[in-house]
Amino acid sequence: MEKTNDQFEVAISLCRDIFEKKMKDYGSAWRILRTSSLTDQIYIKANRIRSIEEKAKSKVDEGARDEFVGIVNYAVMALIQLELGKNSKLELDPAEALELYNRHVYASKALMQNKNHDYDEAWRNMRISSYTDIILMKLLRIKQIEDNKGKTLISEGLDANYQDILNYALFALIKFEEMESK
């Protein structure tokens, strides 16, 4: 599992770097988005990945890997939005945004480590296309929970689903890295 932890750090540093650069370009304009809008942004990216996987080509310069990075960052933004709520200030200081980003990333990493222990890193034997499908399934679950005003009877809440999406997208980035290094 040490290998996974190292690979996680490499993948998340790529995502964090893009998040930081976009914070410099745009500030925290994303704070205006409701979590349902962030869910839809993730859906657009996951659906595009599935389309690229099925068509085996892309007409837009960004490939599936870039979209998985976007999914990671939008999932973190959604987790931040859940924490701060809509009544909190819109403008975040870049250092504060990064602290929130890291807190949610490492909470998701702890979840990943626990699940990896229990599932013996089964994700390593999965296809990237399965990660895409699972992310899309999680998004449909999130949409249903959102439509139910956040209420569930027995299921995990929004935060757990966003964390799973973040982790599956990071697994895809790790797999891309492994394929490139071969």
N, C-alpha and C positions, 0 to 999 in steps of 0.2 A: 504494500500500500504506500510505501515511501515514494515509489516511482510516480504513483498517481498524484500524491501531494506536490511533488516537484513539477509535474506536467500541469497541474491545476494552476500553480503560481505563474508559469510561463504564459498559459492561455489567458489568465485574468489580467496579467500585466499588459497584454495587447489591448484588451477591452478597456481597462482603466485608462490607458494612454489616450485612446480615442475619446473617452468620456471627458477627460481633463481638457483636451484640445477643443472639444465642442463647447465646453463650459467657457473657455476663453473667447471663442467666436460668438456664442449666443447667450451666454449667461445661463440662468436657470429658467429660460422661457418655457421649458417643458413642464414647469410647476403649474401652469394654467390648465394642463390636461387632467381630466378626470381619469380615474383608474380604468374605467370602461374604454376610454379613448386609447390608453396605453395597451390594453388588451387587444384592441383592434389593430394597433400598429404592429404588435407582435404577430398577430394573425396574418397580416399582409406579408410580413417577412417569411413566416413559416410556409404560407401558401405559395409564395414565389419559389422557395427552396424546393417544395414538392413538384412544382411545375418544371423547374430546371432538371430535377432528378428524372422525371417522366419523359421530358422532351430530349434530354441529353444535350441540350445546348441553351445558350442564353443570348439574347440580343442586346442586353444592357451590360455595360462594362463590369459591374460588380457581380461576383459569383456567390455561390452558396456560403462559402467561408465568411465573406463580408456580412452576409445576412445573419449568420449565427452570432457574429460579434454584436450586431444590432439587437438581436433577441436578448443576449445577455444584458446589454445596457438598458434596454427598455424594461426588462424584468426587474432590474435593480431600481430603476426609476419608479416602477409600480410599487415596489416594497417601501420605498421612501414615501411615496404618496400615501400609502396605507398608514404609515407611522405618523406622518405630519398632519394628515387630514386636510380638508379643503379650507379650513378656517385659519390655517397657519399662513405666515407671510409668503409671498410668491418669490421674492428675490432671496436667493441663498448666496452667502459668501462662498467663493470657490473652495476654501479650506473646510468650511462646514459641510458643503456638498460632498467633498471627498471623504470626510470622516463618516458621513452617513452611508456613502457608497461602500466603503471598506467594512463597516459594521454589518451591512446586509450580505455582502459577499462572504464574509467569514462565518456568519450564521448559517448560510447556505452550504459552505464548505463543511462545517461540523455535521450538518444533516447528511451530506454526501458521504462523509467518512463513516458515520454510523450505518448508513444503508450499505456501503461497500463491505463493511464487516459482516453484516447479516447475509448479504447476497453474494459474497465472494467475488465482487467486482464483475458480475455477470455482464455489465455494460460493455466490457472489452470484447465479448463474443457477439455483440449486436452489430447490425449494419447502421450506417449513418441515416439511411432512409427510415429505419425504425425510430430513431430519435426524432426525426421530422414528424412522423405519424403520432408519436406519443405527445410531442409538444402541441400538435393540432388537437388531439383529444383533450389534453389539459386545458387548452384554451376554450374548447366547447364547454367543459366543466365550469370554468371560471365565468363564462357568459351566463350559464344557467344560475350560478350562485349570485351573480350581479343582478340578474332578472328577478331573483328571489330576495332582493334587498340585503344580500349578505348572509341570509339565514340558511343553515343546513340542519338536517335532522341527525345525521350520523357521520357525514363526510368531513374531510379536512376542509379548512377554510381557504380563503383567497391566498393568504401568505404562503401556505405550504405548497399550493399549486404553482405560484410564481417561483418559489425556490426550486421546485422540481424542474421547471422549464429552464431556469438559469443553469442548473447542473447538467441537464441533457444537452443544452447548447454548448456548454464547456466540454462535455465528452466528445461532441462532434469536432470541436476545435482541436482537441488532443488527437483524435483520429486523423484529422487532416495533417497535423504536424508529423505524426508517425508515418503517414504515406509519403510525405515529402522527403523525409529523412532516409527512406529506403532506396 
